[in-house]
Amino acid sequence: MKIEDCRLLIISGPTATGKTNLAIKLAKLYNGELISADSRQLYQGLDIGTGKDHPKDTNIHLIDIITPDKSFSVAQYQKFAFQKIDEIHQKNKLPIIVGGTGQYIDAIVNPNKATYSIKPNPFLRFFLNKFPVSTLQKIYRLLDKKAFLSLNNSEKNNPHRLIRKIEIFLSKQKMSPALSREGIEEGFNILHLSLTAPTSFLYPRIDKRVKKRLKMGLLNEIKNLLKTYNWSDPGLNTLAYKEFKNYFTVGVSLAEAQNKWRFDEHAYARRQFTWFKAQKGITFIDISQKNFEKIVFSRVKEWYNSL
């Protein structure tokens, strides 16, 4: 495939920055198709809490592909995403990756990272899941002190992340590329735009969206999900859902649950900021600027017409 046929546009950034709406506009301008890079929107039935209120005429790939009781690895996402990218290129259209899950985007930009090829170890996970976070921290610190000390507070207190890092460290598999791309990744012409904003601008947007999604019926959505799934399932143990566990189980007030959700969304946005700022090859666009869309359209036009 010629390099001019391998364009790939990425629109990333923290929650509530308007990534999807912007990506939809760009798809209409450049005959594109959207591929989601959102680790929550891939779950079926998690609609309101994850913000699937997209225009009805918009088709976004890699949404609603698994049930909430299933896990989905970065390696699985990478495989599905590359398949969709190839399909879109074959139609002479522009693939547009849109989302805020940094590891998913990294799996596309840096496809040969060895850790993506390490498969889950069910026995090890069953064993480690019995331990509290404090024990998992001690285990990982003992195994790899330098890596443990480099973790941020969120990572240090996330049992799933700790278990995965222990799993990777202990893996005896040969480190091979996750996918054989036959050099295609070297030919990708990538423009990665990441939306950003001061927290003073972003937090009110997040709070407004939290209220909106509650009014849309998030609590009823959770009630319906609980008829089939459990709080321990991966889908319900995620942002916008796990914050309401105590509301449904031990009678915590709705106001308290709502505030916990707000603050967790704020913290998630900060982690996303930190992630994307640490990556290379990204052009940051401040959405608090009045003319930010004009800047985006100009930058994309320049890139698209450069080959």
C-alpha positions, 0 to 999 in steps of 0.5 A: 500500500502506498504511503498516501493511502495510509493516512491515519488521523487521531483525535484524542484528549481527556473526557468532555473535550468534545472529541467525538463531535469534532471527529464527526465533522472531520469525517464528513469533510474528508470522507472518513470513518470513525474508530473508537478508542474508548475502553468503556464504550466497547461494552454493550448496554453501557450507553448513558454513562459512557456517553454514546449519545452520538448522532444516529447517522454516525457509525463508529467502529469498536463500540458495543462489541462485548458484554459487560461481564467480559474483559478486553485487553489492549492486544485485543483492541489492537487487533480489532483496530488494525483490521478496521483501519485496513478495511477503511483504507481498502474503501479509499476512506480516511480512518479516524481514531477517536477516544481518550484511552491512551493505551489503546491509541498507543497500541496503534502508534507503537504496535510492536510493544512487546507487552501487548503480546503477553496473554492473560494468565487466568491461574495467576489472576485468580490467585492475585485477585484474592489479595488486597491492593496493599499486598499487590503493591508489596508484590510488585515493589518486590519484583520491580522496585523502580517500575513500582516507584514510577507509578502514579497514585491512581496506578498504585491503587488500581488492583487490575493495573497492578495485577497486569504489571505483575503478570507481565513481569512474571511472564516467561513467554517470548516477547514477539510483536503483537501483530505482523504488520509487514512494515505497514506501521512504518508507512502510516502517515499519522496526524495526532491531535489531542484536545486539551483545556485548563481544568477551570474550563474542563471541570464545569463541562464534566459536571454539566455532563454528569447532571445531564446523564443522570437526567437521561436515566443512568440509574435506570440503566444501571438497574437494568444491567444489574438484572443480568450482571454483577458489580464485580463484572468489568463493565460495571466496575468502571467509571460512571457505574462503580460510583453508584454501587453504594447507592444501590447496595448500602443506601448512600445518598444520590448526592454523595454518589453523584459527587463521587462520580464528579470527582472521579471524572475530574481525576480521570481527566487529570490522568488523561492529561498526564498520559498524553503530555508524556507521549511524542508526536502529538499536536495539542489543541486548547479547546478553551480558545474561541477559534480552536476548531478553525485551527484544527481544520487548518492543521488537518487540511495542511496534513491531508493535502501534503502528500 
